[in-house]
Amino acid sequence: MLRFLLTRSAFRKPRRSAAAGLLVLAAAAGGATIASSSNDYPQTTISVSFPFRHFLSLSTSEFFSKEFSLRSLFSNPDGGASLPHFASSIPSTNPVMENSGENEDDSRCCRGCLGRNTIVKAAAAAGPAVVNISVTQGIHGLMLGKSIGSGTIIDPDGTILTCAHVVVDHQSTRKDFRGRISVTLQDGREFEGTVVNVDLHSDIALLKIKSKTPLPTAKLGLSSKLRPGDWVLALGCPLSLQNTITSGIVSCVDRKSIDLGLGGIRREYLQTDCAINQGNSGGPLVNLDGEIVGINIMKVAAADGLSFAVPIDSVVKIIEQFMKNGRVVRPWLGLKMLDLNEMIIAQIKERDAFFPDVSKGVLVPMVTPGSPAERAGFRPGDVVIEFEGKPVGGIKESRCHGI
C-alpha cells in the first residue's frame, strides 16, 4: 500500500479534482481507507491500492479522453473480477462532438421503445402523404362558407382517405357534397379533389386527385395490434395550420359509441390523448412505425385529452366494400342486442326469478315486427348463448358467427 496526502489546495487542481470525485468509488471497492485531521486546514489521508493509484496518476486530458472499466482496475490475480456487478465508463465530454451529431445513437433497446428520433422518423414516414382539404361552399359565384379538414394519400393514383363530414353535409338527408374541394399537399402542390365514395354511418370517405408526377403515400397498419398505453401521433392541419404533429398514447382500444352518447349503428373507436382541433378531422393516427392505425374523427369539446379515431381495420373493410359494391352493404336483422355479464344477470334475476341460469350471452330486448329476425323466430327476451354449435359470449362474437 502507498499513502499520500491531499490538502485543500490540492482539490483545486484539475487533476486532483478528477481523482477526488472518484474517491467514493475507491472506497466502495475496498481499495482505499479515508481519515481526516482536525486542523484549521484539514488534510485527508487515503490509503490507495496499486491499481487505483495508477488510475489517479493520469493527467486530466488522459482522464477525459479514455474510457475506464472498474472491472479491469480491480481484478483478481487469477483473472476473475472482484466487482462482477460494478462497472462504469466515462464518455467523452467534447462539446464539438456532442453538437455535431456524429455520435448520436438512435437505436432502440426493443421494439416499441422510444429512441431520440423515434417520433421524428414516424412523422417523416407518413407526413408527406398528409394533405389539407378545404371545401368552399357557394351559390352563383357567392361564397357562403368554408370548411377545413385533413386526409391521407393511400394510393399512388391519388386516392385520399378522409372523413365524410369534411366533404358531405350531414344536415342533409341526401349525400349533398359541400362544394369545391381543394387539396393541398405538404410540398405546396394544390389539386382539385372529387368525391369517389362516402359512408355516412362510419363517417369515412374517399377522394381522388390527378397528378402528372408521383404522389407520396402512407402505409396502412393494424389497429388490432394496439394496446392501451401505446404511443401514437396525430397528423393533420388543425385550424388550417398545415404539417402539424401531436403525440400521445392510446387510452382505450374499443370505446363504444354508446359510451359517447351516439345512437344508431353500434361502432367502436380508438381513444387517445393526442391534441386535435377543427381541421384534424380525416387526418391519420400513426404508430411509431409510421403506419396509419386510425382516422381522427372527433374530440370532446369541453375536455382536454379526449380524442377519438376510427380503427384502420374497420376502415379497410369499408374500402373493400367500396371497391366491391360501390357502397357499404350492411345486413339488417331488426333486433336489439345487449351483452350479458355477471352483474347484469344478477340484476335481471332479482326482477325475474325465471330468467335462464346462464353466465354469459346476448339478450334480445326488442325485435322489429316483420323483420328478418322475427321471421327467423326471435322474440323479445330471448337469450343467445350458442350459434351453429359455437358458444356466443357477447355481441362481438355473435357478429363473427353471422348473427
N, C-alpha and C positions, 0 to 999 in steps of 0.2 A: 504493500500500500504506500501511496505517496501523499503527503499532506502539504497543503498550500493555503495561503490566506487571501481572502477577498475583502478589501476595505471598502468604505463608502465610495471613495473616489473611483475605485475600480469598476463599480457598477455603471459609471458614466461613460465608460469606453464602449464603443460599439461591439468589440469582440467579446468582452466580458458580459455585456448586456445580453447578447445572444445566448451565452452559456448560462447566465443566471436564470433566464426564462425557462431553461430545461432542467433546473436543479430538482424540481419535483419529480421529473421522470427518473432521474438517477436514484433518488431516494426510494421511489416505488420499486425500482429494480433491485434494490439491495446493494447498489454499487457505491453508496455514499452515506456518511453519517454527518449530521449537522450539529454544531454547537455555537453559541454566541456568548460574547463577553458583555459586561455591564458598564463599559467606559462611555464617555460622552460621545465618542465616535466609535460606535460598536464595530467589532470585527467578527466575521463569521468564519469558522473553521470547518472545512469539509474534507472528509476522507474519501478519496476517489480511487476506484479500481482502474486498472491499466486501460481497458477499452474506452471507458468514459473519459479518462484523461486525454487519450488520443483524440477523442471527439471534440473536447474543449480546446485543444491546441490549434484547431483550424482557424484560419482567418475569416473575417466576416464575408468577404467575397466568395470564398470557398464554401462557406456555410449555406449561402443562399443560391449557389449555382449547382448544388448536388442534391440528390435525394438520399436519405439515410433510413435504414431499417434497423429498429432496435433489436430485431431478431438476429441480425448479423453481428451487432456490437456485443450483445450479451448472450453468448452461446457457450455451451459446454465443450470441454476438450474433445469429447467423443463425437462431436458434430451435432448433437441434439440441442435444440434451443431451450434455454432456461425460461423463456417467456413465450410459450407456444401460442397464447391468445393475445399478445400485446405487440402490435406492430404499428409504426407510424411513418409517415413521409411528409416532407415539407415541399410544397410545389414552388415553382418559380414565381417571384413577385415582380417580374419585369413589366412595367406598365405598357411598354410598347407592344409586347406580345399579347397582353390582355386586351388591348384595344384593337389590335389588328385583325382579330377573329381567326387567326391561323390555328389556334389551339382549341377552338370550340368543338365540343363533343356533344352531339345531339342524339346519341344512341339511347334507346330505351332499355331498361333492365328487363322488361317483359311487355308483351302486347297489352295495350290499354293503359300503360303508364305514360305520364306526361313528360316529354322532354322539353328542352329550351325552345325549340321551334315546332313543336307538335301541332299547336293550333294554327301557326302560320302556314305550315305545309297543307293542313286540311283545308284552310280557306283558299289557298292558292290553287288547289286541285279543282275545286268546284266554282270558285269565284268568277272566272272568265265566262262561264255559261249562264250566270245570273243576269237577268235583264230587268229594266224598268218598263212598266206598262202604264201608259197614260191614255185614258179614254175621254174624248171630247164629245159632249152632247150638244146638239144644236138643231134648229129648225129654220129652213130657208136662209142659211148663212149666219144666223144669230146663235152665238154660243150661250147655252143655258146652264152649263155646268161642266165640271171636270172631275174625274175620279182617277186615283192612282193605285198601283199595285205592283207586284213583283212576279217573276216567273223564272223558269229554268229551261234552257235548251237541252233536250234529252235525245235528240237525233240530229245527225249532220244535215238532214234535209230541211231543217228549220222548224221542227215540231217543238212547241213550247208547252210546258206543263204549268198550270196556274190554278187559281180558284175561280169558280163560276161567278161568284158575286162581284168579281172585278170587272167582268165584261157583260154580265147579264143583269137586268133589272129584276130583283127579287120581289118587288112590289107588284109586278105584273103577273097575271095568271098564265101568260104565254112566255116563251123564251125570247123576249124582246132584247136585242142587243143594245147596249147603251149608246154607241156612236162610233166615231172614227177611232181606231186603235193604233197608237203609235208605240213602237217597241224600240228602246234604246239599249245597245249593248255596253258592256263595261269599257270597251275601247272607243266609245263615242259614236259608232255607226248607228244610224237610225233607219228603221224599216216600218212599213205599214203592215199591220197584222190582220189576219182574218180568223174568225172563229170556225173551228172544224167540228168539235163535239162539245156538248155540255151535259152534265148530270147534276140537276139541282139538288137531289137528295143527299148526295155526298159532297156537293159544292166543289166539284172538280171539272175543269175544262181544258181543252187542248186548242192551242192557236197554231198558226202557221205563218212563217215569213219566208221570203225568197231572197237568196243571196247568191251572187256570182262567185264569191270567194268562200273558202271553208269557214265553217262556224264551230266555235268551241262547244263541247258538250260535257255534261256531268254524268257520272256513273250512278246507277241505282243500286242501293244496298238492300239490307234485310232488316226490317223493323222488328221481326220476331226474335232477333238476337239481342235486342236492347234489354237492359236491366235497370231498375231504379238505381240512380247514382252514376250512371254512365255520362261522360262528358259529351255535349253536343254544341253545335254552332247554328245560329240563326242568321242567314244571309238574306239581304234584300235591300229595298230602297225606302225606308221609313221617311215619311214627310218629304218625299222626293229627293232625299239625300242618298245618292247612288253609292254603291260599293260599301255598304255599312255591314259590319260584323259584330255580333254579340255572342257571348258564350254563357253556358250554364250547364245544369245537369238534368237528367230525366227524373222527374218527380214521381211519375206513375206511368205505367206502360199500357194500361187498359181502363182509362177513365170513361165511365159510361155517360152517354148523352143524357140519360135521365138524371144523373147526378148534377148536371149543369142546367136542369130545367128545360131541356129541349125535347119537344114531343116528336111525334111522327115515327119514322123508321129508327129502330134501335141502332146506334152507332157507338164506336169506341174511338178514343183519342189518346195521343201521347201528351202527357202534361209535363211541361218543363218550366224552369225559372229564367229562361232566356228573355231578355228585354225586347219586346216587339211593339210596334206602334202602327198607326194608319199608314199603309203603303207596304208593310211587310207581308200582307195577305198574298198568298200564292208563291212566296219565296221558299227556298228549301231549308229543311232542318238537316244538318250534316253531321256525320260521326267523325271520329278522329282520323279515319282513313280517307276522308274527303268524299264519302258516298252519301247520297240522299237517302235518309231514313224516314222523312216525313215532309208534309207540305203545311207550312204555317197558315193557320186559318182564322184564329181569333184569340182574344185575351179578355180577362176580366177587367172591365173599365175602372172599377173602384178599388182595385188591388194591384200590388206590385208582385212580380214573380209568379204570376199565374197565366201562362200562355199555353195554347193547345195546337196540335198539329194532327193531320190525318196520316195514319201509318202508311208507309210506302207500300207495304204488302197489299193493303186494301186498294191503293191507287193502281197498282199493277193489274189487279183483277178487273178494275173498271176500264183500263186502257185495252185490255184483251177483249172486253165486251164491245168497246167502241169499234175495234178492228173487225170483230166477227159479225156484229149485228148492226153497227152504226149507232147504237144506243145501248143503255144498260137495261137488261131484262131481269126483273126481279119476280120470283114466284110469290103469289098471294094465296094464303091459306084461309084467312078470315077468322083468326083466333088470336087471343092474347095469351101470353105465357109468363109465368113467374117462377124464378128459381127457388127451390126449396132447400133450406138448411135446418140445422137442429133448432135454432131459435124460432124460426117461422113455424116449423112443425109443432113445436111446443105451444106456441100461441094459438094456433088453429085448434089443437086438441083441447085446449081449455074451453073453447067455444063449441066444439063439435066432438063429442066422445066417440062418434062412429068414423072419424077420419082414419084412413088406412094407416097401418103401422109401417111406415117407411122411414128411411134415414136420409134420403135424397131423391131428387127427381124434378119434374117440371109440373107445376099446377096450371090448369087451364081455367081461368076465372070467367072468360067470356068467349062465346062463339057467335059469329055473324050469321044470321039466318040466310039460308040459300047459298052459303059459301062452300067452297070445296071441302073445308074442314067439317062442316055439318053433314055434307053428303058422304064423307068418309066415316061418319059415326061419332065424331067428337061431340061431347056435351059439356056444359059448364060444370065445373067441379071435378072433372077428370084429372087424374094424376098419371103422367107418363114416366115410367121407370125403365122401360125397355123398348127397343125398336129393332125389328128384324133380328132378334136374338142377342142384340148388343145392349148393355146397360146404358141408360141415359142419366147422367149426373147433374146436367144443367142445360140451359138454353143453348150455349155454345156447342155442346156435344149433340144436341138434337138437330142443330143446323147441319153439322157434319154428317149426320146419319140421314138427312134429307127431309126432316120434318119442317 
